[in-house]
Amino acid sequence: MKHPKCLKVSILLVAILFTLNANAKDVKVTSPDGRISVLISDAGGSLSYSASLDGEKLFSQTGLMVKLQNKSIGAKTKIKSAKISSVNEILRLTVPVKQSNITNCYTKAALSMSERYAIEFRVFNNAVAYRFILNEKDSINIVDETFNLKPADEMAVHFQPTGGWGSGSESPYISCMLKEWKYEHDMSVLPMALSSTKRDLHLLISESDLRDYAGLYIKGNGDKDCLSGNLVPYYKKWELFWDRGTVIKELAPYAVRTIGKRSLPWRYVVIADSKGILEQTLTAQLAGKCEIDDTSWIKPGQVSWDWWNCKSIYGPDVNFKPGCNTETYKYYIDFAAKYGIKYIIMDEGWAKGTFEPFEANPNLDLHECIRYGKQKGVGIILWLTWICVERNLDKIFETYEKWGVAGTKIDFMDRQDQWMINWYERTIKEAAKHHLVVDFHGAMKPAGLEIRYPNLLAYEGVRGLEQMSGCQPDNTLFIPFLRNAVGPADFTPGAMINTQPEYDKWSNQNPSAVGTRAYHMALFTILETGTQMLADSPTQYYKNPDCIDFLSKVPVTWDETHAIEAKFGEYLIIAKRHGQKWFVAGICNGKEKVRQFNVPLTFLASGAHQMTIFTDGFNAGEQAMDYRREVKSVTNTDVLNIKMVRNGGFTAVIE
C-alpha cells in the first residue's frame, strides 16, 4: 500500500503583498486567533522583532543576521517587501507519538530584504518561528548565526549543559534565574525553556528542519538578562575516544560549509502554559515532508531490552548461564512473544568485536535467533557504534536486510557539528532503503529528520534510566516539558524494583530505580517514543504479572494527547487516546510528601467503561514497591480522586 508522504487537507491561503518605501517601516504579523502578535522592524539597518501575547510584550530578538567568513548577511538591511498569507492544514504523520492529526494553522510573513536574501516568519496560536533564505552565488562558509533573545520580564531558565562542543545530551537539567546564567557557565543544547516568575507561562526554544547544517547551542548573558546562540563549529580534525566518542583536535574557523542558495533551519519559540507545552507539536509542524513513498513497513513498538537489567534472568526455567548467547536471547524472544512485544534488542556484546558487525560472538548463533524470532513474531534490533556503521555503510544495512534483521540501535554520536548532522541523514536514508528501523542512542534532540524519515523511531538525547541512580524523578519531571516536547526520546522505563531516594542501592544483579511502582508504570504512557523499551528482565516481569500485562499493552503511538493538570518540572496528569482506548497517567517529583488531584473523565464517550488503574499504595512514600490495582466501571461524568506520594504516580486504561 502506498502511503501519502504528508497528507494536507482544508488548506486556506490568503495573501497580501506590501511594498515598503525606503524609510524603515514595521511589519506586524498576528496569529490566527489574534492573541500573539509579532512586530518586525529594520530600524537602524538591523532586523529585529518583538513578540507579544494579548498585547503584553514577552520577548524580543535583535540583530538577526548570518555571519559569513567574508561578510554578514543582514548587517545593513532594509525590508523591501512583505507578503502576508494564512495557512490552515492538517498534517498526518507516519509515527504519531503525540497526535495522529496535527492542526497546522499559522500566519506567514515572507520578507524580501535589500541584501538579496529573504526571511520567513510563521506566527502560530502558540508559537513564533523564523528562518533565513539565502541567495548567494557560490558555496559559502557560515561562521555563525545570531540568536539574541531577551525576555521582557524576569524569567527562570531550564537548560541541559553541554560541557563542551561535544555532548550526548544526557546531563541533568539546571534551573536558575536567567540573570544568574553567565557566559562563563556551560552552554545548553536545545531544547531549553524560560519560565515566567509571575504566572504559568513558558517559552520553549528549539529548532526544526535541521539539515546540512550545525546544531545551535545557547548561552546565558545574565548581566543583560538575555540569551545568545552559537552554531557548533566544524570539526576540522578529530579522532575517536575509546573507539566510540570524539576528541576534537582542531576546529575550523567556520561552522557550516554549504551552498549559497538555500533555506536555513527554523528557530522557534513556543509560548504556552504548562499544559500547552505538553500538547504542542512545533518540531513536526516545521519539519520537511516525509521522503519515503511506502511507509507501510515501518512498525513502531515496544522492545524487550537486555542491557539495563544485565541479563539477570533466573528461575526454574533458566537452566543455562545468562549472557550474550543463544539461550539467553531465545529466552527474551519467548518473553516478548508471550506479551506481544514487537522487538528485542541485542545490545553491546552480541558481536565478536566493536568493529565487527557481521560476525557474532562465539556463544551466539545470530541467524538462529533471527529465525526463531521470525517464527515467534519478534524482530531483532542490533546495537552498533556509529563508527562501525560509518565504516561499513555501503553494505551493513543491505546485509542486515538479507539476514532478516528488523533494525539497529546506533550509539555514541555525541555531536551536533555539520559533518555529524549530515551523517545522521546519510545513515537513516540508507537504513530506509533496506527497510530497517533505527534508534539513535548517544544522540542529539529531534529536529525534523524523524518526520522526513519516519523509520527513525527514537533518539536518546535524554538522561534516562540507563543512568541508574543518576536518574532521579526530580530531573525526569522536566523531560515531558523539554526533551519530549520536541520529539521521541529513548528513556528506557520499566523498573520493577522501586525505591525512594534514601533507600536506593543500585546493583548489577538486581537493578533498581528511584520512584514508586506506579510512577514507573506511568512513564510508559507519559514518555513519548517509537521504541518504548522494557528495561527490566523477563524474570522481574514474570514476578509481576499484573504489571507486565498492563505495560505490554500501552501503545507507542497516539491519536490524541490532552494535558489535564501540569506544573512545569513538578507534576503532570495526561490523557492519551489510541483507537477506542484511553490511557491516563500522572507523575510527580519529590518536593511534596503527597499531592491530591481531581481528574474529570469528560474526554470519554457516553456510556459505561471499564477502567483498570494502578495507584501509589498507602505506604509508597516510604516503601516504593507498594501499589494498588483496581478494576471498576466509570462514565464521563465521574471524577477520579488521585493521590500521588513523593516521586509517585498513577496509570490507568479505560476501554
C-alpha positions in Angstrom: 0.0 0.0 0.0 1.3 3.4 -0.9 1.1 6.0 1.9 0.9 9.7 1.3 4.2 11.5 2.0 2.3 14.1 4.1 -1.4 14.5 3.8 -2.6 18.1 3.9 -6.3 19.0 3.8 -8.5 22.0 4.4 -6.0 24.5 3.2 -6.9 28.2 3.3 -4.4 30.6 1.7 -4.9 34.3 1.6 -2.0 36.6 0.5 -1.4 40.3 0.8 1.7 42.0 -0.7 3.1 45.0 1.0 5.7 47.1 -0.9 7.6 49.3 1.6 9.2 52.6 1.0 12.8 53.4 1.5 12.2 54.5 5.1 12.1 51.9 7.8 8.6 50.5 8.4 7.4 47.9 10.8 5.6 44.7 9.6 3.1 43.3 12.0 2.1 39.7 11.9 -0.7 38.3 14.1 -1.5 34.7 15.0 -4.8 33.2 13.5 -6.6 33.6 16.9 -5.2 37.2 17.3 -3.5 36.6 20.7 0.1 36.6 19.6 1.5 39.5 17.6 5.0 39.9 16.1 6.4 43.3 15.2 9.3 43.1 12.7 11.5 46.1 12.2 14.5 47.1 10.2 15.2 50.3 12.2 18.8 51.2 12.2 19.5 48.9 9.3 19.3 45.8 11.5 16.5 43.3 11.5 14.7 42.6 14.8 11.3 41.6 16.1 9.3 41.5 19.3 6.5 39.1 20.3 3.5 40.0 22.4 0.7 37.9 24.0 -2.6 39.6 24.5 -1.0 43.0 24.0 1.8 42.3 26.6 5.3 42.2 25.3 7.0 38.8 26.0 10.4 38.9 24.3 12.5 40.4 21.5 15.2 39.2 19.2 17.7 41.7 17.8 20.3 41.8 15.1 19.1 38.9 13.1 21.9 38.0 10.7 24.0 35.2 9.2 27.8 35.8 9.6 29.9 34.5 6.7 33.7 34.5 6.7 33.8 37.5 4.3 30.6 39.4 5.3 27.5 39.4 7.4 24.1 39.0 5.7 21.7 41.3 7.5 24.2 43.7 8.9 22.9 46.6 6.9 19.5 45.6 5.7 16.0 47.0 4.8 12.7 45.3 4.3 11.9 45.6 0.6 8.5 43.9 0.6 6.4 41.7 2.9 3.9 39.1 1.7 1.4 38.0 4.4 -0.6 34.8 4.0 -2.6 32.4 6.1 -2.4 28.6 6.2 -4.7 26.1 7.8 -4.0 22.4 7.1 -4.0 19.0 8.7 -0.7 17.0 9.0 -0.9 13.2 9.4 2.4 11.6 10.5 3.5 8.0 9.9 4.6 7.6 13.5 2.4 9.9 15.6 3.9 9.9 19.1 1.5 12.7 20.3 -1.3 13.4 17.8 -2.4 11.5 14.7 -3.9 14.6 13.2 -1.9 17.8 13.7 -3.7 21.1 13.0 -1.0 23.3 11.3 -2.6 26.8 11.4 -0.4 29.9 11.1 0.1 33.4 9.6 3.1 33.6 7.3 5.2 36.6 6.5 7.7 36.3 3.6 10.0 39.2 3.8 12.3 40.2 0.8 15.4 42.0 2.1 17.6 44.6 0.5 20.7 42.4 0.7 19.3 39.7 -1.7 18.1 37.4 1.0 14.7 36.6 2.4 13.4 35.7 5.8 10.2 33.9 6.6 8.2 34.2 9.8 5.4 32.0 10.9 3.1 33.0 13.8 1.1 30.2 15.3 -1.6 30.4 18.0 1.1 29.1 20.4 4.5 30.0 18.8 6.7 32.2 16.7 9.2 30.8 14.1 11.6 32.2 11.6 14.2 31.1 9.1 16.7 32.7 6.7 16.5 32.0 2.9 19.9 32.8 1.4 20.6 33.7 -2.2 24.4 33.7 -2.5 26.0 32.8 -5.8 28.6 30.2 -4.7 29.4 27.9 -1.8 29.7 29.8 1.5 31.3 29.3 4.9 28.9 30.3 7.7 30.7 31.3 10.8 27.7 31.8 13.0 24.0 32.8 13.0 23.0 35.5 15.5 20.4 34.4 18.1 19.9 37.0 20.8 16.7 36.7 22.8 15.7 39.0 25.6 12.6 38.4 27.7 10.5 41.5 28.7 10.3 40.4 32.3 12.3 38.4 34.8 12.3 34.7 34.0 13.8 31.5 35.2 15.7 29.3 32.8 15.8 25.5 32.4 18.6 24.0 30.4 20.8 21.0 29.8 24.5 21.9 30.0 26.9 20.6 27.3 30.3 20.6 29.0 31.8 21.5 25.6 31.0 21.3 21.9 30.6 17.5 22.0 27.6 16.3 24.0 25.4 13.3 24.3 22.6 15.5 25.9 22.4 13.3 29.0 23.4 15.7 31.7 20.8 16.7 34.4 18.8 19.8 33.8 19.7 23.0 35.6 17.2 25.6 36.7 18.1 29.1 37.8 17.1 32.7 37.2 18.2 33.9 33.8 20.2 36.7 35.4 22.3 34.1 37.2 23.3 32.2 34.0 26.5 33.8 32.9 28.6 33.4 29.7 31.4 31.7 31.6 29.0 28.9 32.6 28.1 25.9 30.4 26.3 26.3 27.2 23.0 24.5 26.7 21.8 22.1 24.0 18.3 22.6 22.6 15.6 22.4 23.6 15.6 24.8 26.6 12.9 26.9 28.2 12.3 30.2 30.0 9.5 30.4 32.7 7.7 33.4 33.9 8.1 34.1 37.7 4.7 35.7 37.8 2.4 33.1 36.1 2.3 29.7 34.4 3.8 30.9 31.1 6.8 29.3 29.4 9.0 29.9 26.3 10.2 26.6 24.8 13.1 27.2 22.4 14.3 24.8 19.7 15.0 24.3 16.0 13.5 22.2 13.2 14.3 21.2 9.6 17.9 20.9 10.6 19.8 19.6 7.5 23.3 20.1 6.1 23.9 22.5 9.0 25.3 22.7 12.5 23.2 22.5 15.7 22.6 25.6 17.7 23.8 25.9 21.3 22.6 28.6 23.7 24.5 30.6 26.3 23.2 32.9 29.0 24.2 36.5 29.4 23.0 37.1 32.9 24.3 40.7 33.0 21.8 41.6 30.3 19.1 39.1 31.2 19.2 37.6 27.7 20.2 34.5 25.8 22.6 34.2 22.8 23.3 31.3 20.4 26.3 29.8 18.8 26.5 27.3 16.0 28.6 24.2 16.8 31.9 24.8 14.9 33.1 22.4 12.2 35.4 19.7 13.4 38.4 20.1 11.1 40.4 17.3 12.8 39.1 14.7 15.3 39.8 11.2 16.5 37.9 8.5 18.3 37.9 8.2 22.1 37.6 4.6 23.3 36.6 3.8 19.7 33.3 5.5 20.4 33.2 9.2 21.2 35.1 12.1 19.6 38.1 14.1 20.7 38.3 17.4 18.9 41.8 18.1 17.7 41.2 21.2 15.6 38.1 23.4 14.9 37.6 25.1 11.6 37.1 28.9 11.5 33.5 28.3 10.4 30.6 26.2 11.5 29.0 25.3 8.1 30.2 25.0 4.5 27.2 24.8 2.3 25.6 26.0 -1.0 24.7 29.7 -1.2 21.1 29.3 -2.3 19.2 27.5 0.4 16.9 27.8 3.4 18.4 27.6 6.9 16.8 25.7 9.8 13.8 27.1 11.6 14.3 28.8 15.0 11.1 28.7 17.1 9.8 29.8 20.4 6.6 28.1 21.8 4.5 30.4 24.0 2.3 28.3 26.3 1.3 27.4 29.8 2.5 24.1 31.3 -0.4 22.1 29.7 0.2 23.8 26.3 3.9 22.8 26.3 2.9 19.2 26.7 0.4 19.3 23.8 2.3 21.3 21.2 4.0 19.8 18.1 6.1 22.6 16.6 9.1 20.5 15.6 6.8 18.3 13.4 4.9 21.2 12.1 8.1 22.9 10.8 9.8 19.8 9.5 10.1 18.8 5.9 7.8 16.3 4.3 8.2 12.6 4.5 10.6 11.4 1.9 9.7 7.7 2.0 7.0 6.8 -0.5 5.9 3.5 1.0 5.9 3.6 4.8 3.8 0.5 5.4 6.8 -1.5 6.6 7.7 1.0 9.4 6.4 -0.6 12.6 6.9 1.3 15.9 6.5 -0.8 19.0 7.8 -1.9 22.4 11.2 -3.6 22.9 12.5 -6.0 25.4 16.0 -4.8 26.4 18.8 -6.8 27.9 21.5 -4.2 28.9 20.0 -2.3 31.8 18.9 -5.5 33.6 22.3 -7.1 33.0 20.6 -10.2 31.5 19.7 -11.0 35.1 17.3 -13.9 34.4 16.8 -16.8 36.7 14.2 -19.4 37.9 13.2 -23.0 37.3 13.1 -22.5 33.5 16.6 -21.0 33.3 18.9 -24.0 33.0 21.8 -22.1 31.3 24.2 -19.3 32.2 22.7 -15.9 31.1 24.9 -13.8 28.8 25.3 -12.7 25.2 24.4 -16.2 24.0 21.8 -18.0 22.0 19.9 -19.4 25.0 19.5 -16.0 26.7 18.2 -14.2 23.6 15.8 -17.0 22.8 14.5 -16.6 26.4 14.0 -12.9 25.7 12.2 -13.7 22.4 9.9 -16.1 24.2 9.1 -13.4 26.8 8.4 -10.8 24.0 6.2 -13.3 22.1 4.2 -14.1 25.2 3.3 -10.5 25.8 3.0 -9.3 22.1 6.2 -7.2 22.3 7.3 -6.3 18.8 11.1 -6.4 19.2 14.1 -7.4 21.4 17.4 -5.6 21.4 20.7 -7.4 21.3 22.9 -4.7 22.9 26.6 -4.4 23.4 28.4 -7.8 23.4 26.4 -9.6 20.7 29.1 -9.0 18.1 32.6 -10.5 18.0 34.1 -7.0 18.3 33.2 -3.3 18.3 34.2 -3.1 14.6 32.9 -6.4 13.5 29.2 -6.0 12.6 29.0 -9.1 10.5 30.1 -11.8 12.9 28.5 -12.6 16.3 30.5 -13.7 19.3 31.3 -17.4 19.5 28.5 -18.0 22.0 25.7 -16.6 19.9 24.1 -18.1 16.8 22.7 -14.9 15.4 21.0 -16.4 12.4 19.2 -19.0 14.6 17.9 -16.2 16.8 16.7 -14.2 13.8 14.9 -17.3 12.5 13.5 -18.1 16.0 12.3 -14.5 16.4 10.5 -14.6 13.0 8.8 -17.8 14.0 7.6 -16.1 17.2 6.7 -12.8 15.5 9.5 -10.9 17.3 12.0 -8.7 15.4 15.7 -8.4 16.3 17.3 -5.0 16.7 21.2 -4.9 16.8 23.3 -2.4 18.8 26.2 -0.8 16.9 28.6 2.1 17.4 28.2 4.8 14.9 31.8 4.5 13.7 31.2 0.8 12.9 28.2 1.9 10.8 30.2 4.6 9.1 33.0 2.2 8.1 30.5 -0.3 6.6 27.7 2.0 5.4 28.0 0.7 1.8 27.0 -2.8 2.9 25.9 -3.1 6.5 22.2 -2.4 6.1 21.9 -4.3 2.8 23.4 -7.3 4.7 21.1 -7.0 7.7 18.1 -6.8 5.4 19.1 -10.1 3.8 19.6 -11.7 7.2 16.1 -10.5 8.3 17.3 -8.0 11.0 14.5 -5.6 11.9 16.5 -2.6 12.9 19.5 -1.1 14.6 20.3 0.9 17.7 23.3 3.2 16.9 25.3 4.7 19.7 27.9 7.3 20.7 27.5 10.1 18.1 27.5 12.7 20.9 28.0 15.6 18.4 26.0 18.2 16.5 28.6 19.6 14.1 27.6 19.8 10.4 29.5 16.6 9.5 27.6 14.6 12.1 24.3 16.2 11.2 24.9 15.0 7.6 25.9 11.6 8.9 22.6 11.2 10.6 20.8 11.8 7.3 23.1 9.6 5.2 22.6 6.8 7.7 18.8 6.9 8.2 18.4 7.3 4.4 20.5 4.2 3.8 18.6 2.3 6.5 15.3 3.2 4.9 16.4 1.8 1.5 16.8 -1.5 3.3 13.6 -1.3 5.4 15.3 -1.1 8.8 14.0 1.0 11.7 16.6 2.9 13.8 17.0 4.1 17.3 19.8 6.8 17.6 21.4 6.4 21.0 24.1 8.8 22.3 22.3 11.3 20.1 21.0 14.9 19.8 17.4 16.0 20.1 14.8 15.5 17.3 14.9 18.4 14.7 12.8 17.2 11.8 14.8 14.2 10.4 12.4 11.8 12.1 9.5 13.3 10.2 11.2 13.1 6.8 12.4 9.6 7.5 9.9 8.0 10.0 11.9 4.8 10.2 13.9 6.9 12.7 11.7 5.8 15.6 13.6 7.4 18.5 16.6 9.4 19.7 18.1 9.2 23.1 19.5 12.7 24.0 18.0 12.4 27.5 19.0 11.5 31.0 17.2 8.2 31.1 17.1 5.1 33.3 20.4 3.8 32.0 22.0 6.5 34.3 20.9 4.2 37.2 20.9 6.1 40.5 21.7 9.3 38.4 18.2 9.2 37.1 16.0 10.9 39.6 12.3 11.9 39.4 13.2 15.5 40.2 15.1 15.6 36.9 12.8 13.2 34.9 9.8 15.5 35.6 11.4 18.1 33.2 11.6 15.6 30.3 7.9 15.9 29.2 8.2 19.7 29.2 11.6 19.9 27.5 13.1 16.9 25.7 9.9 15.1 24.8 8.3 18.4 23.9 10.4 18.3 20.7 10.0 14.6 19.7 10.5 11.0 20.7 13.1 10.1 23.4 14.6 6.8 24.4 14.3 6.9 28.2 14.0 3.1 28.7 11.5 2.9 31.6 10.0 -0.2 33.3 11.9 -0.9 36.5 10.2 -3.4 38.8 12.4 -2.9 41.8 11.5 0.5 43.1 12.9 2.7 45.8 12.7 6.1 47.4 16.0 8.1 47.1 17.3 7.4 50.6 17.0 3.7 50.1 18.4 3.4 46.6 21.3 1.0 46.3 21.7 0.1 42.6 23.3 -3.2 41.8 24.1 -5.2 38.6 22.5 -8.3 40.0 19.1 -6.7 40.8 18.9 -3.2 39.3 16.5 -0.8 40.9 15.2 2.7 40.1 14.1 5.7 42.2 10.3 6.3 42.1 7.3 4.3 43.1 6.0 1.4 41.2 3.0 3.4 39.9 5.4 6.2 38.9 7.5 3.8 36.7 4.4 2.3 35.2 3.0 5.8 34.4 6.1 6.6 32.4 5.0 4.2 29.6 2.1 6.5 28.8 3.7 9.8 29.6 7.1 9.5 27.8 6.9 9.5 24.0 9.0 7.3 21.7 8.5 4.9 18.8 10.5 2.2 20.6 9.4 2.1 24.2 11.9 -0.2 25.9 11.0 -2.5 28.8 14.2 -2.0 30.8 13.8 -4.8 33.3 14.4 -8.5 32.9 11.8 -11.1 31.9 12.3 -12.6 35.4 11.2 -9.4 37.2 8.2 -9.0 34.8 7.1 -12.7 35.3 7.2 -12.0 39.1 4.8 -9.1 38.5 2.2 -10.5 36.1 -0.5 -7.8 36.6 2.1 -5.0 35.9 3.6 -6.6 32.7 0.1 -7.5 31.5 -0.8 -3.8 31.7 2.6 -2.3 30.5 2.8 -4.6 27.4 -0.5 -3.2 26.1 0.5 0.5 26.4 0.7 1.8 22.8 3.7 3.9 21.5 1.6 5.9 19.0 -1.3 8.1 19.9 -4.4 9.7 18.2 -4.9 12.3 20.8 -3.0 13.9 23.7 -4.7 16.1 26.3 -2.9 17.5 29.4 -5.3 17.6 32.4 -3.0 19.0 35.1 0.6 20.3 34.9 3.2 22.4 36.6 6.4 22.7 34.7 9.0 20.3 36.1 6.9 19.3 39.1 3.9 17.2 38.1 1.6 16.4 35.3 -1.5 14.3 34.5 -2.2 13.5 30.9 -4.8 11.6 28.9 -4.0 9.9 25.6 -6.2 8.0 23.2 -5.2 5.2 20.9 -8.1 3.9 18.9 -11.0 3.4 21.3 -8.9 3.2 24.4 -7.9 6.0 26.7 -4.8 5.8 28.9 -4.5 8.3 31.8 -1.3 8.7 33.8 0.4 11.1 36.2 3.7 11.6 37.9 5.2 14.0 40.4 8.6 14.8 41.8 9.8 14.6 45.4 9.1 18.1 46.6 5.9 17.3 48.5 5.0 14.2 50.5 1.6 13.9 49.0 -0.3 15.6 46.2 -4.1 15.3 45.7 -5.9 15.8 42.3 -9.4 15.5 40.9 -9.3 14.2 37.4 -12.6 14.6 35.4 -13.3 11.9 32.8 -15.2 14.3 30.4 -13.0 13.1 27.5 -14.8 9.7 27.5 -17.7 8.9 25.2 -21.1 8.4 26.8 -21.9 5.1 28.5 -20.1 2.8 30.9 -16.4 2.0 30.5 -14.1 -0.4 32.3 -11.1 1.2 34.0 -8.0 -0.7 35.3 -5.9 1.7 37.4 -2.6 1.4 39.3 -2.0 3.9 42.1 0.5 4.5 44.9 -0.1 2.3 47.8 -0.7 3.5 51.4 3.0 3.2 52.3 4.5 4.1 48.9 6.0 7.3 50.3 8.5 5.0 52.2 8.2 1.6 50.5 8.1 2.5 46.8 7.1 -1.0 45.8 3.7 -0.5 47.4 0.9 -0.1 44.9 -2.8 -0.8 44.4 -4.6 -2.2 41.4 -8.3 -1.7 40.9 -10.8 -2.5 38.2 -14.1 -0.6 38.1 -16.8 0.9 35.9 -16.6 4.6 35.1 -18.5 7.2 32.9 -17.7 10.6 31.5 -19.4 12.2 34.5 -17.0 10.6 37.0 -14.1 12.4 38.7 -11.1 10.4 39.8 -9.7 11.3 43.2 -6.0 10.7 42.8 -3.3 10.8 45.5 0.4 10.7 44.4 3.1 10.4 47.0 6.6 11.9 46.6 8.2 10.5 43.5 4.9 8.8 42.8 2.3 8.5 40.1 -0.7 6.5 38.7 -1.7 5.0 35.4 -4.9 3.7 34.0 -6.5 2.3 30.9 -10.2 3.0 30.1 -11.9 0.9 27.5 
